[in-house]
Amino acid sequence: MTRARKSIVAVVLALAAWPLVASNPGERVLIRASKPYTNAKSAVTSVGGRVVREFKYVDAIAAEVPQNALAALKAMVGAAAITKDEELSAPRPMGVPTQKGGPQIVADALNVDAGAVDPLDDAALAAEAARPQAYQVNNGLANVSALHASGFTGLGVTVAVIDSGIRPGFPHLTLDGSVVGCEDFVLDGLGCTNSANDGHGTFVAGMVSANVIFTFTTTSALRNAVLAECPGCFSNAANTQIPMIGSAPRSNIYALRIFPPTGGAPTSRVIQAIERAIDLRELYNAGNPGGSNIRVVNMSLGGPTLAAGRDLMDQAADALLDHDIVAVVAAGNAGPSSLTTGSPGSAANALTVGAAGLAHNERILDRLQFGPVVGNLYRPFLGAQTAYFSSRGPNADGRPDPDVVSNGVGNYGQGYFTTGTISLGSGTSFATPTVTGVAAVLRQRFPGATARQIRNAIIASANPGVLADGSTALDQGHGYVDAGAAAARLAAGTVPDLPGLGQYNSSVKVNVENNTDLNVRDGAVSETVSGLKPGQRFDLLYRVLPNVRQVVIALTGVTPVLPPDEQNQLFGDDILLTVHSAKTSAFGEGDYKVFTFTLGGTFVIADPEEGIMRITVNGDWTNAGPIGASVHVFSILDPVPGLTMQGQIGTGDTLLVPLTIPAGTAVADFRLGWRENWGQYPASDLDFILIRPNGTLDFGGATSNSPEHVAVSNPAAGNWLIFIGGFDVAGRSDKFELRVALDGKVVKK
């Protein structure tokens, strides 16, 4: 039987079986098609689905279709046209990893009384700008104060913040009416401005446009922490006033709410908000009512991608630059391993921002969390670092990211908790708006410069010498953002034309090795690294081949350079060992199989995902001095890999596999693997859905994992169905392997 006929038979069998299912939920999908989308829309409605949105600046529609209609829809529009409308997790502040000793950051530690607050008018703002040390809490190293002192504060520039909306009443935004527009895309009844909204968007907006000064009592925990770690950060001789100045304090904020208080946002909603920002700018340009002079968009958000730089969310971010809007995007909080940048930060034309950790910011935070005695011991190394959580490059197609970094640890702002409090926030979410504000100031200073010139000037002028932890371009991109240097480039007309997507290979290994100094290894590997500074990392990229059952990692010879009495006096100096799965891009906060602080040991990864695992040996960022170690890696193969069945599958192909489970079975173990794993670019996505004897569905095998794996304890006896679908095989056919084991014995077909 030919493959084509096999596929047809499989589809018919699958469709015939689906009426047995008790529930048939809808699947959110994105469908690439040519405008005006007539055929695509007709196909959706003909299979009982509905079109949710037609996009204007990317060639696609969003739809919801019944699960049992996907195969028929793919047959009509082309299987390669359909991708999942994946949900992005809502961004959240980062804390100290739970594996680190000591108490954890809790709400009270990030929420301190604000004291009296006053707005900074133009004269007061100019006075503060003339004292750059008063910017040290958030923006000292961004070198933006001189531009502010010259009157360039983002005045007249509107920044769109695509986030969780606005929480009203926080003075850092309300005292000067920074928020000029707010639109809701969640439609949960809360609206764009509501105290019940998540505070993330409010904090981010303030990092761009805050312009207030807080006066603290001499007994304030925050005031005393700042006095100990940054005595020059005050604006008065009594050391009680701390300004909160955004990097574009006179800019306007136009909020576009996409995240509810709990839960995430589908990709289609993110694209919808991006397109609305473009529409608002186009209305403004045309002089029509309802427009807004949006010149920069902040997206402190991101999620996984199978095709970095080429998926629809990346294309939407690129469309911003095509319409003369700078798109500033967080790299993600999935570090410290390589290949962890999220989309749309992976877009070719995004200005992607990673997080640095400045010692005084972190030590202020530590003092609030652990107290004045412990806090100053937590971070003995005073050099700036790439934050441990910051996502790193390259992308799976070999392109570098992030582009620049800014402080993302212990940022000073408002938005969480109550309107009378200060919050301290960490994450690439809060590094990003500093760079957004720099872009807004430069748009005011150079009104004739294009968005592309502004973006490229910021990237090309970043300072690679600020970080003192040995960070490379894969960690910090071109370096720490430097507003003054970017302005000098624009004034001199020396802005380079930076490369775009370029060519790529279908092998991630080839892409990485062609574009970085990293090498991908397999088999038995041993490496010794010495002199790792606090916060510095060594990445070993290890290829997990088919039929590998275990990867064994031994960390030996951990050797701090400093004697014990000069090491970190709380923990000593140690290694942060992280082992990332083969997944590429930012899946949440990283898909780490090991994340531990250690002085050595053996770590076994069972049933690893096939592709390129990243074993990252980090000098713990809390170390006082350098450290060295040796890492040894080898694989254990399954000597006789048992399979239930195998075959070829392409995008849109489906297969229905019947299975009888006898009474008394303790565990039914299902595993679906495929050759084009995470080591391929673009990556493929195969799924399986279990149909139980009573007709209910188990979607545990319809995820982004490779291989997909579901274990069912005490499965119901009777006739089961395994529905296998090649949801997205990146335009190729692929070899799949299905293994079903009942109480450890592989079922043969």
Secondary structure, DSSP 8 states (H G I E B T S, - for coil): --HHHHHHHHHHHHHHHGGG-S---EEEEEEE--TT-HHHHHHHHHTT-EEEEE-SSSSEEEEEEEGGGHHHHHHHH-GGGEEE--EE---------TTSSS----GGGGEEE--EEEE--HHHHHHHHT-GGGGTTTTGGGT-HHHHHTT-S-TT-EEEEEES-B-TT-HHHHTTT-EEEEEESS-SSS-SB-TTS-SHHHHHHHHHH-EEEEE--TT-HHHHHHHHH-GGG-SSTTS-EEEEE-SSTT-EEEEEE---SSS-EEHHHHHHHHHHHHHHHHHHHTT-TT---EEEEEE---B--SSTTTSHHHHHHHHHHHTT-EEEEE--S--SSSS---BTTTSTT-EEEEEEE-HHHHHHHHHHHH-HHHHHHH----SBEE-TTS-----TTS-----EEEE-SSEEE--SS-TTEEEEE-SHHHHHHHHHHHHHHHHHH-TTS-HHHHHHHHHHH-BTTSB-S---HHHHTT-B--HHHHHHHHHHT-------S----SBHHHHHHHHSS--EE-SSEEEEEEEE-TT-EEEEEEEE-TTEEEEEEEEEEEEESS-GGGS-TTT-S-EEEEEE-S--S--TT--EEEEEEES-EEEEEES--SEEEEEEEEE-TT-SS-EEEEEEEEEEE-SS---SEEEEEETT-EEEEEEEE-TT--EEEEEEEESS-TTBSS--EEEEEEE-TTS-EE-TTSSS-SSEEEEEES--SEEEEEEEEEEE-TTSEEEEEEEEEETTEE---
